[in-house]
Amino acid sequence: MTPPRRPSLSAEQRRALEMLNRAPCTKTLLIVHGFTLAMLIGLVSDGLADVETETVTASGRRTEIVRFRITAAGCRAIGV
């Protein structure tokens, strides 16, 4: 039986998944590291990452936090 084929990842996608493998990251942190929102949404669409939103209140202001995390499929894609 042949092992399942890993999806072909760009260097940018692999770097994002490796970063998410270390810890979940906010959208802002990922963009600061040079990742585009379109690429991150692509990882989610491909099932390699998951996204979660959370609303927090600080100093009377509500802010929405978008957090990305790697999925089991994402871990397999980078060989972890």
C-alpha atoms as a printed R data frame, in Angstrom:
   type eleno elety resid chain resno       x      y      z
1  ATOM     1    CA   MET     A     1   0.000  0.000  0.000
2  ATOM     2    CA   THR     A     2   1.386  3.420 -0.912
3  ATOM     3    CA   PRO     A     3   1.525  6.130  1.756
4  ATOM     4    CA   PRO     A     4  -0.850  9.089  1.356
5  ATOM     5    CA   ARG     A     5   0.561 11.835 -0.850
6  ATOM     6    CA   ARG     A     6   1.492 15.037  0.952
7  ATOM     7    CA   PRO     A     7   0.133 18.192 -0.639
8  ATOM     8    CA   SER     A     8   2.635 20.303 -2.535
9  ATOM     9    CA   LEU     A     9   3.363 23.349 -0.403
10 ATOM    10    CA   SER     A    10   5.086 26.574 -1.328
11 ATOM    11    CA   ALA     A    11   7.963 27.703  0.872
12 ATOM    12    CA   GLU     A    12   5.666 30.405  2.309
13 ATOM    13    CA   GLN     A    13   2.919 27.892  3.160
14 ATOM    14    CA   ARG     A    14   5.433 25.534  4.759
15 ATOM    15    CA   ARG     A    15   6.911 28.389  6.826
16 ATOM    16    CA   ALA     A    16   3.428 29.415  8.015
17 ATOM    17    CA   LEU     A    17   2.522 25.852  8.986
18 ATOM    18    CA   GLU     A    18   5.830 25.388 10.805
19 ATOM    19    CA   MET     A    19   5.160 28.603 12.737
20 ATOM    20    CA   LEU     A    20   1.623 27.426 13.585
21 ATOM    21    CA   ASN     A    21   3.035 24.064 14.651
22 ATOM    22    CA   ARG     A    22   5.015 25.838 17.385
23 ATOM    23    CA   ALA     A    23   1.934 27.680 18.710
24 ATOM    24    CA   PRO     A    24  -1.383 29.145 17.529
25 ATOM    25    CA   CYS     A    25  -0.873 32.667 16.167
26 ATOM    26    CA   THR     A    26  -3.048 35.703 15.680
27 ATOM    27    CA   LYS     A    27  -3.761 37.037 12.217
28 ATOM    28    CA   THR     A    28  -1.849 40.197 13.081
29 ATOM    29    CA   LEU     A    29   1.289 38.301 14.093
30 ATOM    30    CA   LEU     A    30   1.197 36.201 10.922
31 ATOM    31    CA   ILE     A    31   0.807 39.289  8.724
32 ATOM    32    CA   VAL     A    32   3.703 40.993 10.541
33 ATOM    33    CA   HIS     A    33   5.792 37.923  9.648
34 ATOM    34    CA   GLY     A    34   5.016 38.562  5.979
35 ATOM    35    CA   PHE     A    35   2.170 36.144  5.298
36 ATOM    36    CA   THR     A    36  -0.762 37.338  3.199
37 ATOM    37    CA   LEU     A    37  -4.331 36.938  4.334
38 ATOM    38    CA   ALA     A    38  -5.126 35.222  1.021
39 ATOM    39    CA   MET     A    39  -2.451 32.566  1.639
40 ATOM    40    CA   LEU     A    40  -3.692 31.989  5.214
41 ATOM    41    CA   ILE     A    41  -7.275 31.617  3.991
42 ATOM    42    CA   GLY     A    42  -5.971 29.116  1.428
43 ATOM    43    CA   LEU     A    43  -4.452 27.009  4.216
44 ATOM    44    CA   VAL     A    44  -7.818 27.022  5.990
45 ATOM    45    CA   SER     A    45  -9.674 26.144  2.759
46 ATOM    46    CA   ASP     A    46  -7.267 23.239  2.160
47 ATOM    47    CA   GLY     A    47  -7.871 21.942  5.711
48 ATOM    48    CA   LEU     A    48  -4.250 22.524  6.765
49 ATOM    49    CA   ALA     A    49  -5.081 25.240  9.306
50 ATOM    50    CA   ASP     A    50  -8.107 26.228 11.348
51 ATOM    51    CA   VAL     A    51  -9.265 29.711 12.292
52 ATOM    52    CA   GLU     A    52 -11.060 30.840 15.436
53 ATOM    53    CA   THR     A    53 -12.364 34.277 16.327
54 ATOM    54    CA   GLU     A    54 -12.732 35.663 19.812
55 ATOM    55    CA   THR     A    55 -14.061 38.984 21.059
56 ATOM    56    CA   VAL     A    56 -12.263 40.509 24.028
57 ATOM    57    CA   THR     A    57 -12.969 43.686 25.963
58 ATOM    58    CA   ALA     A    58 -10.089 45.746 27.307
59 ATOM    59    CA   SER     A    59 -10.358 49.268 28.696
60 ATOM    60    CA   GLY     A    60 -13.978 49.354 27.609
61 ATOM    61    CA   ARG     A    61 -13.172 48.587 23.958
62 ATOM    62    CA   ARG     A    62 -14.243 45.423 22.189
63 ATOM    63    CA   THR     A    63 -11.713 43.865 19.841
64 ATOM    64    CA   GLU     A    64 -12.032 40.794 17.665
65 ATOM    65    CA   ILE     A    65  -9.014 38.488 17.716
66 ATOM    66    CA   VAL     A    66  -8.521 36.040 14.840
67 ATOM    67    CA   ARG     A    67  -6.327 33.095 15.764
68 ATOM    68    CA   PHE     A    68  -4.942 30.436 13.397
69 ATOM    69    CA   ARG     A    69  -3.800 26.964 14.417
70 ATOM    70    CA   ILE     A    70  -2.449 24.012 12.485
71 ATOM    71    CA   THR     A    71  -4.660 20.959 11.915
72 ATOM    72    CA   ALA     A    72  -3.670 17.298 11.928
73 ATOM    73    CA   ALA     A    73  -3.638 17.439  8.110
74 ATOM    74    CA   GLY     A    74  -1.297 20.430  8.294
75 ATOM    75    CA   CYS     A    75   1.052 18.502 10.575
76 ATOM    76    CA   ARG     A    76   1.080 15.600  8.133
77 ATOM    77    CA   ALA     A    77   1.737 17.997  5.248
78 ATOM    78    CA   ILE     A    78   4.951 19.230  6.898
79 ATOM    79    CA   GLY     A    79   5.919 15.781  8.132
80 ATOM    80    CA   VAL     A    80   5.366 16.301 11.840
